[in-house]
Amino acid sequence: MSTVRGTYRVQVQPEFDLRSAAGLADYLRDLGVTQLYSAPLLQSTPGSQHGYDVADHSHVNTELGGAEAFAALKDALRAHGLGLVVDIVPNHAGVAVPRANPAWWDVLRRGRDSEYARWFDIDWDRGPVLIPVLGSDSDVSSLTVEDGELRYYEHAYPIAEGTGDGSPQEVHDRQHYRLVDWRRGDGEITYRRFFAIADLAGLRVEDPTVFNATHGEILRWYAEGGLDGIRVDHPDGLLDPGEYLQRLRVGAPEAWLVVEKIAEPGEELPEWPIDGLTGYDALGEVGALFVDPAGEDAFTALDTELTGVTTDYPELLYASKKDVATGMLRAELRRLARLVPDEPQAEAALAELLAAFPVYRSYLPFGLDHLASALVTVRERRPELGPALDTLEARLTDPDDELAIRFQQTSGAVMAKGAEDTAFYRWTRFVALNEVGGDPQHFGGSASAFHEAAAARQAHWPRGMTTLSTHDTKRSEDVRARMAVLAEIPDEWATAVRRWREVAPVPDGAIAHLLWQTVVATYPISASRLKGALQKSAREARTVTSWNDPNEEFEAALEAAIDTALASPDVAAFAELVTPYGWVNALGQKLVQLTMPGIPDTYQGTELWDNSLVDPDNRRPVDFDARRKLLARLDDGWLPPLDAEGAAKLLVTSRALRLRRDRPELFGSYTPIAVSGSAADHAAAFDRGGAITVVTRLPIGLERRGGWGDTVLELPDGEWKDVLTGAEYSAGADGPVGLIDVLSRYPVALLTRV
């Protein structure tokens, strides 16, 4: 088993299968990572492009090449000194194609008598399993019986023994399930889902039998030495995340174990047996370092001008979460309320508590203060619910009460859908801040704030993952880096937006501002990619269009505005103005992320410039041949320019990763390095125990003040070498080192002692 020092995330999918991933082993070794980190590899729903809908936990996904290809991947990694980290999905299973999921198929065929009935979190007291798949309830007339199955177009379902006689509708009415209008799912579904996705059914991994069956293959890989680390997807949906992680740790005692838990700023975690989180907190900390807080008031004023309202974000977040709790997650809310049958106001009070809950979830008894905070908020907001809240409080604080257990599972879903997938799309003041785990209210940060957060990370979670881009980020790291430039020029930005909205109007101010920020930060980009991302964003916001009720007139206007924007010389000129400064930000945040406390992950393709948007855009094919060739040139001694090709980012990525891999003793502590002089606010530097990172921040402001001038870096005494360029510097007798020298070639430097 290899120590994890740097991972490279690969989105393995049918178009880039396990053998394709195996072919990357030599490149990843040369890049400097120690592990390939893969999307889920177990058998997923047929045709899945992401793997998070595992349908059969017993074997490797055949669409990825199956066990033989997986063995080839492990052999290739081992031959090049690399290990493997995999993503697992304990919370739910894919049920979109019932036949592909043997356990689900058996439950539908046998009902409560199925040996797999205990696998799924089904509310059996409400009758047959409700499956929202029909175009309308009247579509039961479209059912057919073929080959011993009940069919609805391409969908096939089992028929219970002895119930296959009669018309298709009569057969349907005898089953342990009911096919209903897809619109009824949000309010009536009878099984726990992943968020609001009916095709992902919640698993009961708290049951040892279910845990063993769904984790046996993964833990076998670990036991055989073929797995170095595990990334746990969405543990907040589980009945008891702490107990689950304890059991997983027993099965993989030495594995690097990180969990996709979204922590709100300042939130503490229970004492789980893990190495840390999956990096969204680090993403926010790093991003803030490169956003100028001075731009906030101007962006707020522009947002008000475009939308016609002054947004109170806490109120927007509350409204968004309540919209989710009483809308797309109403079935879960009703299930909670049914546990309090004698309280007529239970549903209303629970909806308010879910909307007011300040974090994703508690882990009772840990986190009682969050519940207390929500209770205070709701009592102030809705005093008439006081008696209902009194009834609920006693039960919601009891870790063994089913109401408390299910409330905790539900609050995380409400926060995720209400914040990340609703409020973040509705408030577009400055969307570089609107990322998973972030807070759009906090507009940028200082170097001292970053140092404080990094020191805390070193003290408490030195082996947690750090990242800048993932399969879940709404905008890639380089898109956000370009957006950060706008915070330095808010007046010029506002003037440009006013020009553009006249020639390419969008009939919604918030979506319009999202469009303009996105097009400038991704330019050049194809119309189809931009339209796909903006349509998804607008539908997620659900203010003028939605997935359930698309507004064709609005969406046509949005597409027309996109076409106009991409054809505009004015937009192109502004994007070209911003882009070089965005490169400076992108190099800075990448070097910080790769060298700060934690284990750095690099998302596929982002070692060069990457202008990806929300999935599926961020799962596009990556040109690895181009990256190989550029890396070979770098290794021949080429120092690339900072230009559109992006080789400078590959230089930074490879040299930082190699240093972490080859000289881990240089990364065992964290100390800020002082910067002084007239431009001190435009630099940040830290010493990891022998490796010193130096980056430029707020590059437009630096240029406008005339450059580094007298600004110096207070390096420890001795001789230092920049591993990026080979340049050497002497600190000590001759005084501090000028940043005008250290950052003469690139806007970043990575120094080690000669």
C-alpha positions, -999 to +999 in steps of 0.1 A: +000+000+000+014+034-010+012+066+009-012+092-007+006+124-014-012+137-045-042+124-065-054+128-101-092+125-105-103+106-136-139+105-147-139+068-158-169+062-181-179+040-210-162+064-235-130+064-213-129+030-197-106+012-173-081+003-201-080+039-212-073+049-176-046+023-174-029+040-204-025+072-183-002+055-157+031+067-172+018+102-177+004+104-142+038+092-128+056+119-148+031+145-137+040+137-101+008+123-085+010+092-064-026+078-070-052+078-097-085+087-081-115+073-099-152+078-101-172+048-088-162+016-105-190-009-095-217-019-119-239+012-125-271+018-144-266+009-181-253+039-200-243+059-169-218+086-177-208+092-141-211+060-121-229+074-090-259+052-098-244+018-087-270-009-095-250-040-086-223-039-059-210-074-066-186-066-095-168-041-116-188-022-142-188-043-174-193-011-194-159+000-181-143-033-191-152-054-161-128-074-138-102-080-165-098-043-174-097-035-137-069-059-132-051-043-161-055-009-145-041-021-112-011-037-130-004-006-150-005+016-119+017-007-099+042-009-127+046+029-126+047+031-088+012+045-085-018+035-063-055+038-066-082+058-047-119+051-055-151+068-049-179+048-033-216+055-029-230+041+003-262+062+005-281+051-026-284+027-055-294+031-091-329+019-099-337+035-132-334+002-149-348-023-124-335-053-142-299-040-137-303-040-100-310-075-087-319-065-052-344-038-064-359-062-090-365-088-063-381-062-040-405-051-068-413-088-075-417-101-040-425-070-019-420-071+018-413-109+016-381-102-005-349-110+013-337-076-001-366-056+014-343-047+043-318-031+018-339-001+009-355+026+031-391+020+020-422+032+039-440-001+036-469+011+058-480+032+028-487+003+006-471-007-027-438+010-037-447+041-057-426+045-089-430+079-106-423+071-142-455+075-163-461+105-185-495+108-167-516+085-145-537+077-175-507+062-192-514+029-174-534+022-205-500+021-224-487-008-203-480-042-219-471-076-207-442-091-227-418-120-218-432-123-183-426-086-176-447-055-172-435-029-197-440+008-202-422+017-234-385+010-227-391+004-190-395-032-177-408-044-143-412-078-127-445-096-123-451-113-090-457-151-091-493-159-098-504-124-108-497-124-146-533-132-158-556-105-172-552-072-189-519-053-184-537-028-161-551-056-140-517-072-138-502-039-127-528-034-100-518-067-084-481-059-080-460-048-050-454-015-068-475+012-085-464+031-116-476+067-114-473+101-130-437+112-127-449+145-112-462+127-081-428+116-070-418+148-051-449+147-030-458+110-027-428+088-032-426+060-007-389+054-005-360+076+005-342+090-025-309+108-031-321+143-029-351+145-053-339+118-078-364+089-079-339+068-099-316+067-068-331+047-039-317+051-004-298+022+010-299+010+047-262+004+052-267+007+089-279-030+086-247-051+087-260-075+061-266-046+037-232-030+045-214-063+039-232-069+006-226-034-007-190-031+005-176-066+001-161-060-033-145-027-024-130-041+008-117-071-010-097-048-033-083-032-002-075-065+015-056-076-016-035-045-017-051-029-047-066+001-030-049+029-011-078+052-004-116+056-004-136+087-010-171+084+005-199+101-014-227+119+005-224+103+040-249+129+053-278+109+038-270+079+061-288+070+093-256+072+114-226+085+095-203+081+124-212+044+130-209+038+093-174+053+091-163+033+121-173+001+103-156+012+071-125+020+090-125-015+106-127-029+071-099-007+057-078+002+087-049+019+069-067+033+040-067+071+033-103+078+040-120+111+031-157+120+031-178+143+009-192+162+039-200+198+031-190+218+062-203+254+066-176+280+074-165+275+110-184+242+114-167+216+135-170+179+128-175+149+151-145+128+159-148+104+130-121+079+120-113+097+088-084+117+073-105+146+064-130+160+039-129+162+001-117+197-003-146+221-008-137+240+023-101+244+009-116+255-025-134+284-008-104+294+013-081+295-017-105+312-040-111+340-014-074+349-014-077+360-051-109+380-049-107+417-040-131+425-011-131+461-023-153+452-052-183+441-031-203+473-028-201+479-066-212+444-074-240+446-049-252+479-065-250+463-100-270+433-088-297+456-074-297+475-107-301+444-128-327+427-107-346+456-093-344+444-057-318+445-030-312+409-021-310+398+015-291+366+011-301+349+044-337+355+035-332+342+000-315+311+014-344+306+038-369+310+011-350+286-012-347+259+014-384+262+024-393+260-013-373+227-015-387+213+017-423+219+007-418+213-030-394+188-044-388+171-010-423+173+002-426+135+003-398+134+028-414+162+048-447+144+049-429+112+061-415+132+090-449+147+099-465+113+099-442+104+128-460+131+148-497+122+141-511+141+171-496+174+162-516+192+134-489+218+128-461+193+126-456+196+089-455+234+090-431+234+119-408+208+104-406+228+072-396+259+090-369+240+110-355+225+079-354+259+062-337+275+093-312+247+100-278+265+098-257+235+086-263+204+065-271+182+094-263+173+130-250+140+143-268+136+176-259+142+203-231+161+185-246+193+169-274+200+193-265+236+192-274+238+155-309+225+163-312+249+192-303+277+168-329+267+143-356+265+170-348+300+182-350+313+146-383+296+139-398+307+172-390+343+163-402+339+127-433+319+134-444+324+170-478+308+163-459+275+159-446+276+194-468+247+208-458+225+178-421+233+183-424+224+220-437+190+210-410+185+183-381+197+204-382+169+229-382+143+201-357+160+177-331+161+205-334+124+212-308+105+191-328+073+193-361+088+181-370+080+145-381+115+140-347+129+150-329+103+129-350+111+097-348+148+103-310+146+103-311+127+070-335+152+055-319+184+066-288+177+045-308+172+014-328+204+020-295+223+024-279+208-006-309+215-029-319+247-013-284+263-012-262+248-039-289+241-064-313+269-058-300+299-039-266+298-057-284+300-090-309+327-079-283+352-065-258+359-092-242+390-077-207+374-082-209+338-091-172+330-085-183+326-049-213+304-056-196+270-052-202+239-032-193+245+004-190+283-002-209+313+011-218+339-016-220+365+012-183+364+019-168+385-009-131+377-009-105+376+019-071+387+030-038+369+031-039+368+069-073+351+068-060+325+045-030+319+067-052+314+097-073+288+079-043+270+065-027+268+100-059+254+114-059+228+086-024+218+093-032+214+130-065+195+126-068+179+091-033+177+076-043+148+054-077+160+042-081+164+004-077+198-011-092+207-045-101+235-069-122+216-094-144+185-091-172+167-110-196+188-088-182+223-092-204+246-112-174+264-127-138+251-131-109+267-112-098+287-142-132+301-149-134+313-113-099+327-116-110+349-145-141+359-127-120+370-098-104+397-121-138+414-124-138+421-086-108+444-093-126+464-120-162+466-108-169+500-125-155+489-159-175+457-155-208+475-147-204+498-177-198+469-200-228+449-187-250+480-193-238+481-229-244+444-235-278+442-219-290+467-244-280+447-275-286+412-260-315+415-235-323+386-212-358+389-196-344+382-161-317+403-145-302+376-124-298+352-153-285+380-175-257+388-150-249+351-148-246+350-186-223+379-189-200+367-161-199+332-176-192+343-212-163+366-203-148+339-180-150+311-205-144+329-238-139+314-263-166+288-258-190+271-282-226+282-282-238+247-275-218+244-243-227+278-231-264+273-239-264+239-221-249+253-189-271+284-188-302+265-195-294+241-166-286+271-143-319+288-152-339+257-147-323+249-113-331+285-102-368+278-109-376+315-111-386+319-147-382+284-161-377+249-146-371+213-154-408+204-146-422+234-165-398+248-191-405+284-202-398+281-239-402+318-246-377+327-219-352+300-229-354+311-266-346+347-255-317+334-234-303+314-264-306+344-286-287+365-261-259+339-260-256+339-298-253+377-297-228+377-269-205+352-286-206+372-319-199+405-302-165+421-308-171+441-276-175+410-255-145+394-271-123+425-264-134+426-228-127+389-224-092+393-240-085+421-215-094+400-185-079+367-195-041+374-189-049+385-153-071+355-149-040+334-158-021+351-130-049+342-105-051+307-119-014+300-114-015+315-079-045+295-067-032+263-082+002+266-066-014+274-032-038+245-035-010+221-044+013+231-016-010+241+013-017+216+041-037+186+029-035+161+001-039+179-033-062+165-060-060+176-096-092+171-116-088+156-151-074+181-176-070+210-153-032+209-154-038+230-185-063+259-188-098+245-184-130+265-190-155+238-179-189+246-165-214+225-146-218+188-154-220+173-179-197+199-194-169+191-170-169+155-181-158+163-217-130+143-232-094+154-222-066+156-248-040+137-229-017+134-259-013+172-260-005+172-223+021+144-226+039+163-254+040+196-234+052+178-203+081+162-223+091+197-235+091+210-200+113+181-189+137+190-217+142+224-200+116+246-218+103+275-197+070+283-214+054+318-217+023+326-198-001+323-227-032+307-240-015+272-244-014+268-207+019+251-204+029+274-176+001+258-155+014+224-164+049+235-152+035+247-119+013+215-114+040+190-123+068+207-103+047+211-072+033+176-073+068+161-079+082+180-050+054+168-027+060+132-038+098+132-038+105+154-007+075+150+017+098+162+046+095+197+032+057+198+038+053+190+075+044+224+090+029+258+081+044+292+087+034+325+070+062+343+053+062+381+058+059+404+028+066+441+033+067+471+010+043+493-010+027+463-028+027+438+001-010+433-002-005+418-037+015+388-025+010+359-002+037+335+009+041+306+033+067+280+043+056+244+046+088+233+064+114+239+037+092+244+006+081+281+002+052+292-019+050+327-032+020+340-053+007+371-068-028+383-059-050+411-073-028+415-104-047+445-120-042+465-088-005+456-088-001+467-123-019+500-117+003+508-087+034+503-109+045+468-100+064+454-070+087+483-065+103+481-030+082+451-019+104+423-004+100+388+008+114+379+043+129+346+035+148+326+061+185+330+058+203+309+032+204+301-005+171+294-022+162+280-056+129+283-075+120+248-087+099+263-115+127+283-131+160+272-115+167+308-104+186+312-071+183+338-044+203+346-013+186+358+019+204+370+050+234+392+050+222+412+020+187+416+035+154+404+022+148+394-014+129+417-037+097+403-052+106+421-084+133+394-087+115+364-073+085+369-096+103+383-126+096+352-148+063+339-135+037+354-111+044+325-087+075+308-073+082+276-054+114+278-034+136+252-017+170+255-001+199+250-025 
